[in-house]
Amino acid sequence: MKQELSHRELEVLRLAASGLTAKQSANVLGVSESAVAMYLAKGERKLGAQTKAHAVAIATALGLIGRVDRRSS
């Protein structure tokens, strides 16, 4: 990874990993959907990913974000 991800880029990736949409993430973070899209695009670029799912997978593999367990308890 050439550049470190910003705090906000990591937050957006964490929310995406948990299954939130851009609109839901925007509501959680108190920003616009376009801001969420921008943070996601920057994170994807920094990670060398081509999609949101790929960026989440890379960030998870690098230990930048935690794994999300989607199984019901």
All heavy atoms as a GROMACS GRO file, in nm:
protein
  537
    1MET      N    1   0.086  -0.118   0.000
    1MET     CA    2   0.000   0.000   0.000
    1MET      C    3   0.090   0.124   0.000
    1MET      O    4   0.174   0.139   0.087
    1MET     CB    5  -0.091  -0.004   0.123
    1MET     CG    6  -0.187   0.107   0.132
    1MET     SD    7  -0.315   0.085   0.258
    1MET     CE    8  -0.218   0.055   0.403
    2LYS      N    9   0.072   0.209  -0.098
    2LYS     CA   10   0.157   0.327  -0.113
    2LYS      C   11   0.127   0.433  -0.008
    2LYS      O   12   0.217   0.495   0.045
    2LYS     CB   13   0.140   0.386  -0.252
    2LYS     CG   14   0.187   0.296  -0.362
    2LYS     CD   15   0.162   0.359  -0.496
    2LYS     CE   16   0.198   0.260  -0.605
    2LYS     NZ   17   0.166   0.311  -0.737
    3GLN      N   18   0.001   0.457   0.019
    3GLN     CA   19  -0.040   0.560   0.114
    3GLN      C   20  -0.127   0.497   0.221
    3GLN      O   21  -0.201   0.403   0.195
    3GLN     CB   22  -0.122   0.668   0.044
    3GLN     CG   23  -0.048   0.748  -0.059
    3GLN     CD   24  -0.142   0.848  -0.125
    3GLN    OE1   25  -0.244   0.809  -0.179
    3GLN    NE2   26  -0.107   0.973  -0.117
    4GLU      N   27  -0.117   0.553   0.340
    4GLU     CA   28  -0.206   0.506   0.446
    4GLU      C   29  -0.346   0.560   0.424
    4GLU      O   30  -0.364   0.669   0.372
    4GLU     CB   31  -0.154   0.555   0.582
    4GLU     CG   32  -0.033   0.479   0.629
    4GLU     CD   33  -0.001   0.511   0.773
    4GLU    OE1   34  -0.095   0.534   0.852
    4GLU    OE2   35   0.117   0.512   0.806
    5LEU      N   36  -0.443   0.480   0.466
    5LEU     CA   37  -0.582   0.524   0.457
    5LEU      C   38  -0.610   0.623   0.569
    5LEU      O   39  -0.561   0.608   0.681
    5LEU     CB   40  -0.676   0.404   0.470
    5LEU     CG   41  -0.668   0.301   0.359
    5LEU    CD1   42  -0.755   0.181   0.394
    5LEU    CD2   43  -0.712   0.359   0.228
    6SER      N   44  -0.691   0.723   0.538
    6SER     CA   45  -0.731   0.819   0.640
    6SER      C   46  -0.832   0.754   0.734
    6SER      O   47  -0.890   0.649   0.704
    6SER     CB   48  -0.796   0.943   0.574
    6SER     OG   49  -0.925   0.910   0.524
    7HIS      N   50  -0.853   0.818   0.846
    7HIS     CA   51  -0.950   0.770   0.944
    7HIS      C   52  -1.088   0.756   0.880
    7HIS      O   53  -1.157   0.655   0.898
    7HIS     CB   54  -0.955   0.865   1.064
    7HIS     CG   55  -1.059   0.830   1.165
    7HIS    ND1   56  -1.047   0.721   1.248
    7HIS    CD2   57  -1.178   0.888   1.195
    7HIS    CE1   58  -1.155   0.714   1.324
    7HIS    NE2   59  -1.235   0.814   1.295
    8ARG      N   60  -1.128   0.854   0.802
    8ARG     CA   61  -1.261   0.852   0.739
    8ARG      C   62  -1.270   0.743   0.632
    8ARG      O   63  -1.372   0.677   0.621
    8ARG     CB   64  -1.290   0.990   0.679
    8ARG     CG   65  -1.433   1.009   0.639
    8ARG     CD   66  -1.528   1.001   0.757
    8ARG     NE   67  -1.562   1.130   0.806
    8ARG     CZ   68  -1.649   1.154   0.901
    8ARG    NH1   69  -1.716   1.056   0.957
    8ARG    NH2   70  -1.671   1.275   0.943
    9GLU      N   71  -1.164   0.722   0.556
    9GLU     CA   72  -1.164   0.615   0.456
    9GLU      C   73  -1.181   0.479   0.523
    9GLU      O   74  -1.256   0.394   0.476
    9GLU     CB   75  -1.035   0.619   0.373
    9GLU     CG   76  -1.027   0.739   0.282
    9GLU     CD   77  -0.888   0.775   0.236
    9GLU    OE1   78  -0.790   0.714   0.281
    9GLU    OE2   79  -0.877   0.869   0.154
   10LEU      N   80  -1.114   0.461   0.636
   10LEU     CA   81  -1.129   0.336   0.711
   10LEU      C   82  -1.270   0.321   0.766
   10LEU      O   83  -1.327   0.212   0.762
   10LEU     CB   84  -1.027   0.330   0.826
   10LEU     CG   85  -0.884   0.301   0.785
   10LEU    CD1   86  -0.790   0.322   0.902
   10LEU    CD2   87  -0.871   0.160   0.729
   11GLU      N   88  -1.327   0.430   0.816
   11GLU     CA   89  -1.465   0.425   0.867
   11GLU      C   90  -1.562   0.382   0.758
   11GLU      O   91  -1.650   0.298   0.782
   11GLU     CB   92  -1.508   0.563   0.919
   11GLU     CG   93  -1.454   0.600   1.054
   11GLU     CD   94  -1.507   0.736   1.098
   11GLU    OE1   95  -1.493   0.834   1.023
   11GLU    OE2   96  -1.564   0.740   1.208
   12VAL      N   97  -1.547   0.439   0.640
   12VAL     CA   98  -1.636   0.406   0.528
   12VAL      C   99  -1.620   0.259   0.490
   12VAL      O  100  -1.718   0.189   0.465
   12VAL     CB  101  -1.611   0.500   0.408
   12VAL    CG1  102  -1.680   0.450   0.283
   12VAL    CG2  103  -1.657   0.642   0.442
   13LEU      N  104  -1.497   0.210   0.488
   13LEU     CA  105  -1.474   0.068   0.457
   13LEU      C  106  -1.534  -0.022   0.565
   13LEU      O  107  -1.592  -0.126   0.533
   13LEU     CB  108  -1.326   0.040   0.440
   13LEU     CG  109  -1.264   0.087   0.309
   13LEU    CD1  110  -1.113   0.075   0.313
   13LEU    CD2  111  -1.322   0.010   0.192
   14ARG      N  112  -1.523   0.016   0.690
   14ARG     CA  113  -1.582  -0.063   0.798
   14ARG      C  114  -1.734  -0.070   0.784
   14ARG      O  115  -1.794  -0.176   0.802
   14ARG     CB  116  -1.547  -0.003   0.935
   14ARG     CG  117  -1.409  -0.035   0.981
   14ARG     CD  118  -1.384   0.015   1.124
   14ARG     NE  119  -1.244   0.009   1.154
   14ARG     CZ  120  -1.162   0.114   1.159
   14ARG    NH1  121  -1.209   0.237   1.141
   14ARG    NH2  122  -1.035   0.099   1.184
   15LEU      N  123  -1.794   0.042   0.753
   15LEU     CA  124  -1.939   0.045   0.736
   15LEU      C  125  -1.982  -0.037   0.614
   15LEU      O  126  -2.082  -0.109   0.619
   15LEU     CB  127  -1.988   0.190   0.724
   15LEU     CG  128  -1.972   0.273   0.852
   15LEU    CD1  129  -2.004   0.419   0.825
   15LEU    CD2  130  -2.059   0.218   0.964
   16ALA      N  131  -1.905  -0.028   0.507
   16ALA     CA  132  -1.934  -0.110   0.388
   16ALA      C  133  -1.922  -0.257   0.421
   16ALA      O  134  -2.005  -0.339   0.379
   16ALA     CB  135  -1.839  -0.072   0.274
   17ALA      N  136  -1.820  -0.293   0.498
   17ALA     CA  137  -1.800  -0.433   0.536
   17ALA      C  138  -1.916  -0.485   0.620
   17ALA      O  139  -1.949  -0.604   0.615
   17ALA     CB  140  -1.668  -0.448   0.613
   18SER      N  141  -1.978  -0.396   0.696
   18SER     CA  142  -2.091  -0.437   0.779
   18SER      C  143  -2.222  -0.444   0.701
   18SER      O  144  -2.325  -0.480   0.756
   18SER     CB  145  -2.105  -0.345   0.900
   18SER     OG  146  -2.150  -0.218   0.861
   19GLY      N  147  -2.217  -0.407   0.571
   19GLY     CA  148  -2.334  -0.420   0.486
   19GLY      C  149  -2.415  -0.294   0.467
   19GLY      O  150  -2.520  -0.297   0.403
   20LEU      N  151  -2.369  -0.181   0.519
   20LEU     CA  152  -2.443  -0.057   0.503
   20LEU      C  153  -2.428  -0.003   0.361
   20LEU      O  154  -2.323  -0.018   0.299
   20LEU     CB  155  -2.394   0.050   0.601
   20LEU     CG  156  -2.468   0.057   0.734
   20LEU    CD1  157  -2.451  -0.072   0.812
   20LEU    CD2  158  -2.420   0.174   0.815
   21THR      N  159  -2.534   0.058   0.312
   21THR     CA  160  -2.530   0.125   0.182
   21THR      C  161  -2.461   0.260   0.198
   21THR      O  162  -2.438   0.306   0.311
   21THR     CB  163  -2.672   0.150   0.129
   21THR    OG1  164  -2.738   0.243   0.218
   21THR    CG2  165  -2.752   0.021   0.118
   22ALA      N  166  -2.432   0.324   0.086
   22ALA     CA  167  -2.371   0.457   0.090
   22ALA      C  168  -2.462   0.555   0.163
   22ALA      O  169  -2.416   0.637   0.243
   22ALA     CB  170  -2.340   0.506  -0.051
   23LYS      N  171  -2.592   0.546   0.138
   23LYS     CA  172  -2.687   0.636   0.205
   23LYS      C  173  -2.688   0.612   0.356
   23LYS      O  174  -2.685   0.708   0.434
   23LYS     CB  175  -2.827   0.616   0.148
   23LYS     CG  176  -2.930   0.710   0.203
   23LYS     CD  177  -3.064   0.695   0.134
   23LYS     CE  178  -3.161   0.801   0.183
   23LYS     NZ  179  -3.283   0.802   0.105
   24GLN      N  180  -2.689   0.487   0.398
   24GLN     CA  181  -2.687   0.454   0.540
   24GLN      C  182  -2.556   0.500   0.603
   24GLN      O  183  -2.555   0.555   0.714
   24GLN     CB  184  -2.707   0.305   0.561
   24GLN     CG  185  -2.846   0.257   0.526
   24GLN     CD  186  -2.855   0.106   0.517
   24GLN    OE1  187  -2.761   0.037   0.478
   24GLN    NE2  188  -2.971   0.053   0.555
   25SER      N  189  -2.446   0.477   0.534
   25SER     CA  190  -2.315   0.521   0.585
   25SER      C  191  -2.312   0.672   0.600
   25SER      O  192  -2.260   0.724   0.700
   25SER     CB  193  -2.203   0.475   0.492
   25SER     OG  194  -2.193   0.335   0.490
   26ALA      N  195  -2.367   0.742   0.502
   26ALA     CA  196  -2.372   0.888   0.508
   26ALA      C  197  -2.450   0.935   0.631
   26ALA      O  198  -2.407   1.028   0.701
   26ALA     CB  199  -2.435   0.944   0.380
   27ASN      N  200  -2.562   0.869   0.659
   27ASN     CA  201  -2.642   0.904   0.777
   27ASN      C  202  -2.565   0.879   0.906
   27ASN      O  203  -2.569   0.960   0.998
   27ASN     CB  204  -2.773   0.826   0.778
   27ASN     CG  205  -2.871   0.876   0.674
   27ASN    OD1  206  -2.865   0.991   0.633
   27ASN    ND2  207  -2.960   0.789   0.631
   28VAL      N  208  -2.495   0.766   0.914
   28VAL     CA  209  -2.416   0.733   1.033
   28VAL      C  210  -2.306   0.836   1.055
   28VAL      O  211  -2.282   0.881   1.168
   28VAL     CB  212  -2.355   0.591   1.022
   28VAL    CG1  213  -2.252   0.566   1.130
   28VAL    CG2  214  -2.465   0.486   1.028
   29LEU      N  215  -2.239   0.875   0.947
   29LEU     CA  216  -2.123   0.964   0.958
   29LEU      C  217  -2.160   1.112   0.956
   29LEU      O  218  -2.076   1.197   0.987
   29LEU     CB  219  -2.025   0.936   0.844
   29LEU     CG  220  -1.965   0.796   0.841
   29LEU    CD1  221  -1.884   0.775   0.715
   29LEU    CD2  222  -1.881   0.772   0.966
   30GLY      N  223  -2.286   1.143   0.920
   30GLY     CA  224  -2.327   1.282   0.914
   30GLY      C  225  -2.266   1.358   0.797
   30GLY      O  226  -2.235   1.476   0.808
   31VAL      N  227  -2.248   1.287   0.686
   31VAL     CA  228  -2.194   1.348   0.564
   31VAL      C  229  -2.286   1.314   0.448
   31VAL      O  230  -2.382   1.239   0.464
   31VAL     CB  231  -2.050   1.299   0.535
   31VAL    CG1  232  -1.955   1.336   0.648
   31VAL    CG2  233  -2.046   1.148   0.510
   32SER      N  234  -2.257   1.366   0.331
   32SER     CA  235  -2.339   1.339   0.213
   32SER      C  236  -2.300   1.203   0.152
   32SER      O  237  -2.192   1.151   0.176
   32SER     CB  238  -2.320   1.448   0.108
   32SER     OG  239  -2.189   1.444   0.057
   33GLU      N  240  -2.392   1.151   0.069
   33GLU     CA  241  -2.362   1.027  -0.003
   33GLU      C  242  -2.243   1.046  -0.096
   33GLU      O  243  -2.162   0.955  -0.112
   33GLU     CB  244  -2.482   0.982  -0.085
   33GLU     CG  245  -2.589   0.915  -0.003
   33GLU     CD  246  -2.701   0.863  -0.090
   33GLU    OE1  247  -2.677   0.768  -0.167
   33GLU    OE2  248  -2.812   0.919  -0.082
   34SER      N  249  -2.231   1.165  -0.154
   34SER     CA  250  -2.118   1.189  -0.244
   34SER      C  251  -1.986   1.190  -0.167
   34SER      O  252  -1.882   1.148  -0.220
   34SER     CB  253  -2.136   1.318  -0.324
   34SER     OG  254  -2.146   1.429  -0.238
   35ALA      N  255  -1.989   1.236  -0.043
   35ALA     CA  256  -1.867   1.231   0.040
   35ALA      C  257  -1.829   1.086   0.068
   35ALA      O  258  -1.711   1.050   0.062
   35ALA     CB  259  -1.887   1.308   0.170
   36VAL      N  260  -1.928   1.003   0.098
   36VAL     CA  261  -1.902   0.861   0.121
   36VAL      C  262  -1.841   0.799  -0.004
   36VAL      O  263  -1.742   0.726   0.004
   36VAL     CB  264  -2.030   0.786   0.163
   36VAL    CG1  265  -2.009   0.635   0.161
   36VAL    CG2  266  -2.075   0.831   0.302
   37ALA      N  267  -1.897   0.830  -0.120
   37ALA     CA  268  -1.845   0.778  -0.247
   37ALA      C  269  -1.701   0.823  -0.269
   37ALA      O  270  -1.616   0.745  -0.315
   37ALA     CB  271  -1.933   0.821  -0.362
   38MET      N  272  -1.671   0.948  -0.234
   38MET     CA  273  -1.535   1.000  -0.250
   38MET      C  274  -1.437   0.928  -0.158
   38MET      O  275  -1.330   0.887  -0.201
   38MET     CB  276  -1.532   1.150  -0.221
   38MET     CG  277  -1.394   1.212  -0.234
   38MET     SD  278  -1.377   1.371  -0.149
   38MET     CE  279  -1.404   1.326   0.022
   39TYR      N  280  -1.476   0.911  -0.030
   39TYR     CA  281  -1.388   0.841   0.063
   39TYR      C  282  -1.365   0.696   0.018
   39TYR      O  283  -1.254   0.644   0.027
   39TYR     CB  284  -1.445   0.841   0.205
   39TYR     CG  285  -1.444   0.977   0.271
   39TYR    CD1  286  -1.561   1.034   0.319
   39TYR    CD2  287  -1.327   1.048   0.285
   39TYR    CE1  288  -1.561   1.158   0.380
   39TYR    CE2  289  -1.324   1.172   0.345
   39TYR     CZ  290  -1.442   1.228   0.392
   39TYR     OH  291  -1.440   1.351   0.452
   40LEU      N  292  -1.469   0.634  -0.030
   40LEU     CA  293  -1.458   0.497  -0.077
   40LEU      C  294  -1.366   0.489  -0.199
   40LEU      O  295  -1.278   0.403  -0.206
   40LEU     CB  296  -1.595   0.440  -0.109
   40LEU     CG  297  -1.601   0.294  -0.149
   40LEU    CD1  298  -1.540   0.204  -0.042
   40LEU    CD2  299  -1.743   0.253  -0.179
   41ALA      N  300  -1.382   0.580  -0.293
   41ALA     CA  301  -1.299   0.581  -0.413
   41ALA      C  302  -1.152   0.604  -0.378
   41ALA      O  303  -1.063   0.538  -0.433
   41ALA     CB  304  -1.347   0.688  -0.510
   42LYS      N  305  -1.128   0.695  -0.285
   42LYS     CA  306  -0.989   0.720  -0.242
   42LYS      C  307  -0.930   0.595  -0.175
   42LYS      O  308  -0.815   0.559  -0.200
   42LYS     CB  309  -0.983   0.838  -0.144
   42LYS     CG  310  -0.996   0.972  -0.210
   42LYS     CD  311  -0.980   1.081  -0.105
   42LYS     CE  312  -0.971   1.217  -0.166
   42LYS     NZ  313  -0.945   1.321  -0.065
   43GLY      N  314  -1.009   0.531  -0.091
   43GLY     CA  315  -0.963   0.409  -0.026
   43GLY      C  316  -0.934   0.298  -0.126
   43GLY      O  317  -0.833   0.229  -0.116
   44GLU      N  318  -1.024   0.283  -0.223
   44GLU     CA  319  -1.003   0.182  -0.327
   44GLU      C  320  -0.873   0.209  -0.402
   44GLU      O  321  -0.794   0.116  -0.426
   44GLU     CB  322  -1.120   0.183  -0.427
   44GLU     CG  323  -1.247   0.125  -0.372
   44GLU     CD  324  -1.365   0.143  -0.467
   44GLU    OE1  325  -1.348   0.195  -0.579
   44GLU    OE2  326  -1.477   0.106  -0.427
   45ARG      N  327  -0.850   0.334  -0.439
   45ARG     CA  328  -0.728   0.371  -0.511
   45ARG      C  329  -0.604   0.340  -0.429
   45ARG      O  330  -0.508   0.282  -0.480
   45ARG     CB  331  -0.734   0.520  -0.545
   45ARG     CG  332  -0.696   0.551  -0.686
   45ARG     CD  333  -0.706   0.697  -0.728
   45ARG     NE  334  -0.752   0.797  -0.635
   45ARG     CZ  335  -0.878   0.840  -0.627
   45ARG    NH1  336  -0.972   0.790  -0.702
   45ARG    NH2  337  -0.911   0.935  -0.541
   46LYS      N  338  -0.607   0.380  -0.303
   46LYS     CA  339  -0.491   0.357  -0.216
   46LYS      C  340  -0.462   0.209  -0.197
   46LYS      O  341  -0.346   0.169  -0.181
   46LYS     CB  342  -0.512   0.425  -0.081
   46LYS     CG  343  -0.503   0.577  -0.088
   46LYS     CD  344  -0.528   0.638   0.049
   46LYS     CE  345  -0.524   0.789   0.046
   46LYS     NZ  346  -0.547   0.847   0.180
   47LEU      N  347  -0.567   0.128  -0.195
   47LEU     CA  348  -0.550  -0.017  -0.176
   47LEU      C  349  -0.524  -0.092  -0.307
   47LEU      O  350  -0.493  -0.210  -0.305
   47LEU     CB  351  -0.675  -0.075  -0.108
   47LEU     CG  352  -0.698  -0.033   0.036
   47LEU    CD1  353  -0.836  -0.076   0.083
   47LEU    CD2  354  -0.589  -0.090   0.127
   48GLY      N  355  -0.540  -0.024  -0.419
   48GLY     CA  356  -0.524  -0.088  -0.548
   48GLY      C  357  -0.642  -0.178  -0.583
   48GLY      O  358  -0.627  -0.274  -0.659
   49ALA      N  359  -0.758  -0.146  -0.529
   49ALA     CA  360  -0.879  -0.226  -0.552
   49ALA      C  361  -0.961  -0.165  -0.665
   49ALA      O  362  -0.953  -0.045  -0.690
   49ALA     CB  363  -0.962  -0.231  -0.424
   50GLN      N  364  -1.039  -0.250  -0.730
   50GLN     CA  365  -1.124  -0.202  -0.839
   50GLN      C  366  -1.271  -0.192  -0.800
   50GLN      O  367  -1.349  -0.131  -0.870
   50GLN     CB  368  -1.107  -0.291  -0.960
   50GLN     CG  369  -0.967  -0.283  -1.016
   50GLN     CD  370  -0.949  -0.368  -1.139
   50GLN    OE1  371  -1.040  -0.435  -1.184
   50GLN    NE2  372  -0.830  -0.364  -1.194
   51THR      N  373  -1.308  -0.254  -0.689
   51THR     CA  374  -1.446  -0.248  -0.643
   51THR      C  375  -1.448  -0.229  -0.492
   51THR      O  376  -1.348  -0.249  -0.423
   51THR     CB  377  -1.522  -0.379  -0.675
   51THR    OG1  378  -1.464  -0.485  -0.599
   51THR    CG2  379  -1.519  -0.411  -0.823
   52LYS      N  380  -1.566  -0.195  -0.442
   52LYS     CA  381  -1.584  -0.180  -0.297
   52LYS      C  382  -1.556  -0.312  -0.227
   52LYS      O  383  -1.486  -0.316  -0.125
   52LYS     CB  384  -1.725  -0.131  -0.267
   52LYS     CG  385  -1.759  -0.126  -0.121
   52LYS     CD  386  -1.894  -0.062  -0.093
   52LYS     CE  387  -2.008  -0.137  -0.153
   52LYS     NZ  388  -2.140  -0.084  -0.112
   53ALA      N  389  -1.610  -0.421  -0.281
   53ALA     CA  390  -1.590  -0.553  -0.218
   53ALA      C  391  -1.443  -0.590  -0.215
   53ALA      O  392  -1.394  -0.645  -0.115
   53ALA     CB  393  -1.670  -0.658  -0.293
   54HIS      N  394  -1.372  -0.560  -0.322
   54HIS     CA  395  -1.229  -0.589  -0.328
   54HIS      C  396  -1.154  -0.506  -0.223
   54HIS      O  397  -1.065  -0.556  -0.155
   54HIS     CB  398  -1.176  -0.562  -0.469
   54HIS     CG  399  -1.038  -0.610  -0.493
   54HIS    ND1  400  -0.956  -0.553  -0.588
   54HIS    CD2  401  -0.964  -0.709  -0.437
   54HIS    CE1  402  -0.840  -0.614  -0.587
   54HIS    NE2  403  -0.843  -0.710  -0.496
   55ALA      N  404  -1.190  -0.379  -0.210
   55ALA     CA  405  -1.126  -0.292  -0.111
   55ALA      C  406  -1.151  -0.343   0.030
   55ALA      O  407  -1.059  -0.345   0.114
   55ALA     CB  408  -1.178  -0.149  -0.125
   56VAL      N  409  -1.272  -0.388   0.058
   56VAL     CA  410  -1.305  -0.443   0.190
   56VAL      C  411  -1.222  -0.569   0.214
   56VAL      O  412  -1.166  -0.588   0.323
   56VAL     CB  413  -1.456  -0.472   0.202
   56VAL    CG1  414  -1.486  -0.558   0.324
   56VAL    CG2  415  -1.535  -0.342   0.208
   57ALA      N  416  -1.211  -0.654   0.114
   57ALA     CA  417  -1.134  -0.778   0.129
   57ALA      C  418  -0.986  -0.747   0.155
   57ALA      O  419  -0.925  -0.810   0.243
   57ALA     CB  420  -1.149  -0.864   0.004
   58ILE      N  421  -0.930  -0.653   0.082
   58ILE     CA  422  -0.790  -0.617   0.101
   58ILE      C  423  -0.768  -0.557   0.240
   58ILE      O  424  -0.676  -0.595   0.312
   58ILE     CB  425  -0.743  -0.518  -0.008
   58ILE    CG1  426  -0.739  -0.587  -0.144
   58ILE    CG2  427  -0.605  -0.461   0.027
   58ILE    CD1  428  -0.719  -0.491  -0.261
   59ALA      N  429  -0.854  -0.463   0.278
   59ALA     CA  430  -0.841  -0.398   0.409
   59ALA      C  431  -0.854  -0.500   0.522
   59ALA      O  432  -0.782  -0.493   0.622
   59ALA     CB  433  -0.945  -0.287   0.424
   60THR      N  434  -0.941  -0.596   0.505
   60THR     CA  435  -0.959  -0.701   0.605
   60THR      C  436  -0.834  -0.789   0.611
   60THR      O  437  -0.782  -0.818   0.720
   60THR     CB  438  -1.084  -0.786   0.575
   60THR    OG1  439  -1.198  -0.700   0.573
   60THR    CG2  440  -1.104  -0.894   0.680
   61ALA      N  441  -0.784  -0.829   0.496
   61ALA     CA  442  -0.665  -0.915   0.491
   61ALA      C  443  -0.543  -0.846   0.550
   61ALA      O  444  -0.458  -0.911   0.613
   61ALA     CB  445  -0.637  -0.956   0.346
   62LEU      N  446  -0.536  -0.714   0.534
   62LEU     CA  447  -0.424  -0.638   0.590
   62LEU      C  448  -0.442  -0.606   0.738
   62LEU      O  449  -0.354  -0.548   0.800
   62LEU     CB  450  -0.405  -0.507   0.512
   62LEU     CG  451  -0.357  -0.521   0.367
   62LEU    CD1  452  -0.360  -0.385   0.297
   62LEU    CD2  453  -0.216  -0.581   0.364
   63GLY      N  454  -0.558  -0.641   0.793
   63GLY     CA  455  -0.586  -0.614   0.934
   63GLY      C  456  -0.622  -0.469   0.960
   63GLY      O  457  -0.618  -0.425   1.075
   64LEU      N  458  -0.659  -0.395   0.856
   64LEU     CA  459  -0.696  -0.255   0.873
   64LEU      C  460  -0.837  -0.240   0.927
   64LEU      O  461  -0.869  -0.141   0.994
   64LEU     CB  462  -0.684  -0.181   0.740
   64LEU     CG  463  -0.544  -0.180   0.677
   64LEU    CD1  464  -0.548  -0.116   0.539
   64LEU    CD2  465  -0.447  -0.106   0.768
   65ILE      N  466  -0.923  -0.335   0.893
   65ILE     CA  467  -1.058  -0.339   0.948
   65ILE      C  468  -1.083  -0.480   0.998
   65ILE      O  469  -1.022  -0.576   0.948
   65ILE     CB  470  -1.166  -0.297   0.845
   65ILE    CG1  471  -1.167  -0.389   0.723
   65ILE    CG2  472  -1.146  -0.152   0.802
   65ILE    CD1  473  -1.280  -0.360   0.625
   66GLY      N  474  -1.169  -0.494   1.096
   66GLY     CA  475  -1.198  -0.625   1.153
   66GLY      C  476  -1.289  -0.706   1.064
   66GLY      O  477  -1.359  -0.653   0.978
   67ARG      N  478  -1.286  -0.834   1.084
   67ARG     CA  479  -1.376  -0.923   1.011
   67ARG      C  480  -1.517  -0.905   1.065
   67ARG      O  481  -1.538  -0.885   1.183
   67ARG     CB  482  -1.334  -1.068   1.029
   67ARG     CG  483  -1.198  -1.095   0.968
   67ARG     CD  484  -1.168  -1.244   0.968
   67ARG     NE  485  -1.034  -1.270   0.921
   67ARG     CZ  486  -1.000  -1.273   0.793
   67ARG    NH1  487  -1.089  -1.252   0.700
   67ARG    NH2  488  -0.876  -1.297   0.757
   68VAL      N  489  -1.613  -0.916   0.976
   68VAL     CA  490  -1.754  -0.902   1.013
   68VAL      C  491  -1.816  -1.039   1.010
   68VAL      O  492  -1.811  -1.109   0.909
   68VAL     CB  493  -1.828  -0.807   0.916
   68VAL    CG1  494  -1.975  -0.800   0.951
   68VAL    CG2  495  -1.766  -0.669   0.917
   69ASP      N  496  -1.875  -1.081   1.122
   69ASP     CA  497  -1.945  -1.210   1.129
   69ASP      C  498  -2.093  -1.183   1.108
   69ASP      O  499  -2.157  -1.121   1.191
   69ASP     CB  500  -1.922  -1.276   1.264
   69ASP     CG  501  -1.980  -1.414   1.272
   69ASP    OD1  502  -2.043  -1.461   1.173
   69ASP    OD2  503  -1.964  -1.478   1.376
   70ARG      N  504  -2.146  -1.227   0.995
   70ARG     CA  505  -2.286  -1.200   0.962
   70ARG      C  506  -2.380  -1.310   1.003
   70ARG      O  507  -2.498  -1.304   0.974
   70ARG     CB  508  -2.298  -1.175   0.812
   70ARG     CG  509  -2.224  -1.053   0.771
   70ARG     CD  510  -2.232  -1.033   0.626
   70ARG     NE  511  -2.133  -0.932   0.594
   70ARG     CZ  512  -2.146  -0.842   0.503
   70ARG    NH1  513  -2.252  -0.837   0.432
   70ARG    NH2  514  -2.051  -0.755   0.480
   71ARG      N  515  -2.330  -1.413   1.068
   71ARG     CA  516  -2.418  -1.521   1.113
   71ARG      C  517  -2.500  -1.474   1.230
   71ARG      O  518  -2.454  -1.399   1.316
   71ARG     CB  519  -2.335  -1.642   1.156
   71ARG     CG  520  -2.261  -1.705   1.039
   71ARG     CD  521  -2.176  -1.815   1.090
   71ARG     NE  522  -2.066  -1.752   1.168
   71ARG     CZ  523  -1.968  -1.817   1.224
   71ARG    NH1  524  -1.961  -1.946   1.215
   71ARG    NH2  525  -1.876  -1.755   1.292
   72SER      N  526  -2.623  -1.519   1.235
   72SER     CA  527  -2.710  -1.486   1.348
   72SER      C  528  -2.667  -1.566   1.470
   72SER      O  529  -2.629  -1.681   1.458
   72SER     CB  530  -2.855  -1.519   1.315
   72SER     OG  531  -2.897  -1.441   1.206
   73SER      N  532  -2.677  -1.505   1.585
   73SER     CA  533  -2.640  -1.575   1.708
   73SER      C  534  -2.758  -1.646   1.767
   73SER      O  535  -2.867  -1.608   1.757
   73SER     CB  536  -2.585  -1.477   1.810
   73SER     OG  537  -2.470  -1.415   1.759
   0.00000   0.00000   0.00000
